[in-house]
Amino acid sequence: MARELPSFDAGRAPVEPGPLFVDWLLWALDAEVPDAQVATLSTVDSDGRPDARMLVLRDVDAARGAWWFAADADSPKGRQLAATPWAALTFYWPAQGRQVRLRGRVEAEGGDRAAEDFHGRSPASRIAALVGHQSERLADAEELADAWDRAAALLDREPAAVAPGHTLYAVLADEVEFWQGESGRRHVRLAYTRGHDGTWGRGLLWP
Ligand SMILES: Cc1cc2nc3c(=O)[nH]c(=O)nc-3n(C[C@H](O)[C@H](O)[C@H](O)COP(=O)(O)O)c2cc1C
């Protein structure tokens, strides 16, 4: 049976993509789409080979066109972003048949803002970050259990501790595409592009 999908009147879309993204995200959250705030982050490694993984969107600055996520600067993705500070984020909200793709330059922010983000996390999430070594080869489960206990003890002694590599990253989008699926396959695609003067243009794409 065809799914009931929302209609998308691209002609009435706002002049900038940020508010439309927030509108679609809130719609997905309201509809209890699982992990609505989770996206695929794509980066490239030093050989120009693509890499991708899921992560949680931490914030959106709709006015600035900045999408924020948090990660360890010492992880593969952190090193890839240090060498090539460009990335793409891809969201998919199946219940609404909606995809949003965006890409742009990436800025990293450590310091107070990253510390504030860190302190807002659950103890388990802070311990996991303090364990570190993300994506390095692990000998066995016991090695992780020991590192976990040490990180938990550190957090007990120093509740304000922040994982050294904890970093907030902003994708400063210069391209954002909204894809609205349609049960008859006449999908609607609206692409926003940011010009050199910072203003946004927009237009439809063939599906
Ligand atoms: C639903 C979900 C949410 C995740 N959220 C994050 C996140 O917010 N930050 C993060 O660094 N990794 C997150 N991860 C783990 C990453 O997908 C990835 O495994 C890890 O960051 C290592 O990636 P890297 O080796 O490319 O650096 C999440 C994974 C899943 C499945």
The ligand as a Gaussian input file, in Angstrom:
#p B3LYP/6-31G(d) Opt

LIG

0 1
 C       23.095000       6.229000      15.951000
 C       24.569000       6.540000      16.078000
 C       24.960000       7.758000      16.616000
 C       26.316000       8.076000      16.743000
 N       26.683000       9.314000      17.208000
 C       27.983000       9.661000      17.206000
 C       28.380000      11.006000      17.543000
 O       27.548000      11.873000      17.832000
 N       29.704000      11.308000      17.538000
 C       30.651000      10.362000      17.197000
 O       31.845000      10.704000      17.202000
 N       30.308000       9.100000      16.851000
 C       29.004000       8.736000      16.840000
 N       28.643000       7.460000      16.479000
 C       29.714000       6.468000      16.156000
 C       30.229000       6.719000      14.724000
 O       29.290000       6.256000      13.774000
 C       31.600000       6.063000      14.469000
 O       31.502000       4.665000      14.690000
 C       32.701000       6.608000      15.377000
 O       32.556000       7.998000      15.592000
 C       34.085000       6.352000      14.747000
 O       34.165000       6.971000      13.493000
 P       35.564000       7.261000      12.753000
 O       36.392000       6.013000      12.889000
 O       35.178000       7.546000      11.334000
 O       36.194000       8.449000      13.422000
 C       27.291000       7.122000      16.343000
 C       26.882000       5.902000      15.790000
 C       25.547000       5.610000      15.667000
 C       25.148000       4.299000      15.037000

